[in-house]
Structures are given as structure tokens and as C-alpha cells.
Amino acid sequence: MLTRVYSWMNLIGNGFILVGGLGLALGMAGVIDLDTFAFGISAGVRVVGTVAITGCLLSAISCFAREFNNEKS
């Protein structure tokens, strides 16, 4: 059961990486306006980059948890 949760967590993390990376690339190329994602004193690049970083963290946590469970068994 936990391996399925970790697999889904990894898949969701990779999706976040894809969306965030694509958003950053398109924003830097000028295809999309990153100012639409800005709120408060935070720039739009920072907000879109946070999506990619969140994906990296989710994937790293899920990979660590899957490896930890494999060593434990």
C-alpha cells in the first residue's frame, strides 16, 4: 500500500517539475507573461519556480521513503 502512495507521490512530483520547468522556460522566452503569477512583493518567476522546487522535494521524499522501506524489509 505504501509503495503505491510513494509511486503516486513521485508521479505528482514529476508532474510539478514538468509544469514548473515548462512555465519557467516559456516565461523566459517571452511566450507567457510571468507577471500574471506575481502577488504581493513576490515576483512571478519566484512563484512558478516554487512549483518546480515543490516537485523536486516531493520526488526526493518519495524516492527516499521507497528506498528506506526496501532496506527495512
TORPA-4810 file (N, C-alpha, C, O; in nm, 3 decimals):
<nodes>
NODE_1_0.082_-0.120_0.000_0.000_0.000_0.000_0.087_0.126_0.000_0.062_0.220_-0.076_M
NODE_2_0.189_0.128_0.087_0.275_0.246_0.093_0.354_0.266_-0.035_0.380_0.380_-0.075_L
NODE_3_0.393_0.158_-0.101_0.468_0.173_-0.226_0.384_0.240_-0.333_0.435_0.315_-0.415_T
NODE_4_0.253_0.212_-0.331_0.164_0.279_-0.427_0.154_0.428_-0.396_0.151_0.510_-0.488_R
NODE_5_0.147_0.462_-0.269_0.140_0.603_-0.230_0.268_0.675_-0.272_0.264_0.786_-0.325_V
NODE_6_0.382_0.611_-0.248_0.509_0.672_-0.285_0.524_0.682_-0.437_0.583_0.778_-0.487_Y
NODE_7_0.472_0.585_-0.509_0.477_0.592_-0.655_0.393_0.708_-0.706_0.434_0.780_-0.797_S
NODE_8_0.275_0.726_-0.649_0.191_0.838_-0.689_0.254_0.971_-0.649_0.246_1.069_-0.723_W
NODE_9_0.317_0.974_-0.534_0.384_1.095_-0.489_0.497_1.132_-0.585_0.517_1.249_-0.616_M
NODE_10_0.569_1.032_-0.631_0.676_1.054_-0.728_0.620_1.104_-0.859_0.676_1.194_-0.921_N
NODE_11_0.510_1.046_-0.903_0.448_1.087_-1.029_0.397_1.230_-1.021_0.414_1.308_-1.115_L
NODE_12_0.335_1.265_-0.910_0.285_1.402_-0.891_0.403_1.500_-0.886_0.396_1.609_-0.944_I
NODE_13_0.510_1.461_-0.818_0.629_1.546_-0.811_0.689_1.569_-0.949_0.729_1.681_-0.982_G
NODE_14_0.697_1.464_-1.030_0.749_1.479_-1.165_0.658_1.568_-1.250_0.705_1.642_-1.336_N
NODE_15_0.528_1.560_-1.226_0.434_1.648_-1.296_0.456_1.793_-1.259_0.454_1.881_-1.345_G
NODE_16_0.478_1.819_-1.130_0.507_1.955_-1.086_0.638_2.006_-1.148_0.646_2.122_-1.188_F
NODE_17_0.737_1.920_-1.156_0.864_1.960_-1.218_0.843_1.996_-1.364_0.895_2.097_-1.412_I
NODE_18_0.766_1.915_-1.433_0.738_1.941_-1.574_0.664_2.073_-1.594_0.701_2.154_-1.679_L
NODE_19_0.558_2.094_-1.515_0.480_2.216_-1.528_0.563_2.339_-1.490_0.561_2.439_-1.561_V
NODE_20_0.635_2.330_-1.379_0.716_2.443_-1.335_0.830_2.474_-1.431_0.856_2.590_-1.462_G
NODE_21_0.898_2.370_-1.477_1.008_2.392_-1.571_0.960_2.447_-1.704_1.023_2.535_-1.761_G
NODE_22_0.848_2.393_-1.753_0.792_2.443_-1.877_0.745_2.587_-1.862_0.764_2.670_-1.951_L
NODE_23_0.685_2.617_-1.747_0.641_2.755_-1.722_0.757_2.852_-1.716_0.749_2.963_-1.768_G
NODE_24_0.866_2.810_-1.652_0.984_2.896_-1.646_1.046_2.916_-1.783_1.086_3.027_-1.819_L
NODE_25_1.055_2.809_-1.860_1.113_2.819_-1.994_1.029_2.909_-2.085_1.082_2.993_-2.157_A
NODE_26_0.898_2.890_-2.080_0.810_2.974_-2.163_0.810_3.118_-2.116_0.800_3.210_-2.197_L
NODE_27_0.821_3.139_-1.986_0.827_3.275_-1.932_0.955_3.346_-1.971_0.952_3.464_-2.004_G
NODE_28_1.066_3.276_-1.966_1.194_3.336_-2.005_1.201_3.363_-2.155_1.268_3.456_-2.199_M
NODE_29_1.131_3.281_-2.234_1.127_3.301_-2.378_1.030_3.412_-2.418_1.031_3.458_-2.532_A
NODE_30_0.947_3.454_-2.324_0.853_3.563_-2.352_0.720_3.515_-2.407_0.638_3.597_-2.451_G
NODE_31_0.697_3.385_-2.407_0.571_3.333_-2.460_0.455_3.361_-2.364_0.346_3.398_-2.408_V
NODE_32_0.480_3.345_-2.234_0.379_3.378_-2.134_0.432_3.491_-2.047_0.553_3.509_-2.032_I
NODE_33_0.340_3.567_-1.991_0.377_3.678_-1.904_0.381_3.629_-1.760_0.278_3.593_-1.704_D
NODE_34_0.498_3.628_-1.701_0.513_3.579_-1.565_0.459_3.676_-1.460_0.441_3.638_-1.345_L
NODE_35_0.432_3.800_-1.500_0.376_3.896_-1.405_0.235_3.860_-1.363_0.187_3.908_-1.261_D
NODE_36_0.167_3.776_-1.441_0.032_3.734_-1.401_0.035_3.644_-1.279_-0.066_3.631_-1.209_T
NODE_37_0.149_3.581_-1.251_0.163_3.493_-1.136_0.216_3.566_-1.013_0.226_3.507_-0.906_F
NODE_38_0.250_3.692_-1.027_0.305_3.770_-0.916_0.194_3.813_-0.821_0.085_3.852_-0.864_A
NODE_39_0.222_3.806_-0.692_0.130_3.860_-0.591_0.213_3.915_-0.477_0.317_3.861_-0.441_F
NODE_40_0.164_4.023_-0.420_0.237_4.089_-0.312_0.371_4.140_-0.362_0.379_4.203_-0.468_G
NODE_41_0.474_4.113_-0.285_0.608_4.157_-0.327_0.686_4.044_-0.394_0.805_4.059_-0.421_I
NODE_42_0.619_3.931_-0.421_0.684_3.816_-0.481_0.672_3.824_-0.633_0.564_3.849_-0.687_S
NODE_43_0.782_3.802_-0.701_0.783_3.806_-0.847_0.720_3.679_-0.903_0.716_3.576_-0.836_A
NODE_44_0.673_3.687_-1.026_0.610_3.573_-1.091_0.706_3.458_-1.114_0.667_3.341_-1.108_G
NODE_45_0.832_3.491_-1.141_0.933_3.387_-1.162_0.950_3.304_-1.035_0.965_3.182_-1.042_V
NODE_46_0.947_3.369_-0.923_0.963_3.301_-0.795_0.847_3.206_-0.768_0.867_3.096_-0.716_R
NODE_47_0.727_3.247_-0.803_0.609_3.164_-0.780_0.611_3.041_-0.871_0.585_2.930_-0.825_V
NODE_48_0.642_3.060_-0.998_0.648_2.947_-1.091_0.765_2.855_-1.055_0.753_2.733_-1.067_V
NODE_49_0.876_2.911_-1.013_0.990_2.831_-0.970_0.959_2.748_-0.847_1.012_2.639_-0.830_G
NODE_50_0.873_2.801_-0.761_0.833_2.727_-0.641_0.759_2.599_-0.677_0.772_2.499_-0.606_T
NODE_51_0.684_2.600_-0.785_0.614_2.479_-0.830_0.716_2.371_-0.866_0.700_2.255_-0.828_V
NODE_52_0.819_2.409_-0.940_0.923_2.313_-0.978_1.000_2.262_-0.856_1.031_2.143_-0.848_A
NODE_53_1.030_2.348_-0.763_1.102_2.307_-0.643_1.016_2.214_-0.557_1.067_2.119_-0.499_I
NODE_54_0.887_2.242_-0.550_0.796_2.154_-0.477_0.795_2.016_-0.539_0.793_1.915_-0.467_T
NODE_55_0.797_2.010_-0.670_0.803_1.881_-0.739_0.931_1.806_-0.708_0.929_1.684_-0.689_G
NODE_56_1.041_1.878_-0.704_1.169_1.815_-0.671_1.166_1.758_-0.529_1.215_1.647_-0.505_C
NODE_57_1.110_1.832_-0.436_1.103_1.785_-0.298_1.011_1.664_-0.284_1.045_1.569_-0.214_L
NODE_58_0.896_1.667_-0.351_0.806_1.552_-0.345_0.872_1.427_-0.401_0.861_1.319_-0.343_L
NODE_59_0.939_1.441_-0.514_1.007_1.325_-0.573_1.119_1.274_-0.484_1.136_1.153_-0.469_S
NODE_60_1.195_1.364_-0.425_1.304_1.323_-0.338_1.253_1.251_-0.214_1.310_1.150_-0.172_A
NODE_61_1.146_1.302_-0.156_1.089_1.238_-0.037_1.037_1.100_-0.072_1.059_1.004_0.003_I
NODE_62_0.968_1.088_-0.185_0.912_0.958_-0.221_1.021_0.857_-0.254_1.010_0.740_-0.219_S
NODE_63_1.127_0.900_-0.321_1.237_0.809_-0.352_1.307_0.764_-0.224_1.342_0.647_-0.211_C
NODE_64_1.329_0.856_-0.130_1.390_0.819_-0.003_1.303_0.720_0.073_1.353_0.622_0.128_F
NODE_65_1.173_0.745_0.077_1.082_0.658_0.151_1.076_0.519_0.089_1.072_0.419_0.160_A
NODE_66_1.075_0.512_-0.044_1.072_0.381_-0.110_1.201_0.305_-0.083_1.198_0.184_-0.060_R
NODE_67_1.314_0.374_-0.087_1.441_0.308_-0.060_1.452_0.265_0.086_1.502_0.157_0.115_E
NODE_68_1.404_0.348_0.177_1.406_0.315_0.319_1.321_0.191_0.347_1.361_0.105_0.425_F
NODE_69_1.205_0.183_0.284_1.118_0.067_0.303_1.178_-0.060_0.243_1.157_-0.169_0.296_N
NODE_70_1.251_-0.047_0.133_1.315_-0.164_0.072_1.429_-0.217_0.159_1.447_-0.339_0.168_N
NODE_71_1.505_-0.129_0.223_1.614_-0.173_0.310_1.560_-0.234_0.439_1.623_-0.324_0.495_E
NODE_72_1.446_-0.186_0.485_1.387_-0.232_0.608_1.334_-0.376_0.595_1.338_-0.453_0.690_K
NODE_73_1.286_-0.410_0.479_1.226_-0.543_0.458_1.331_-0.651_0.447_1.297_-0.768_0.429_S
</nodes>
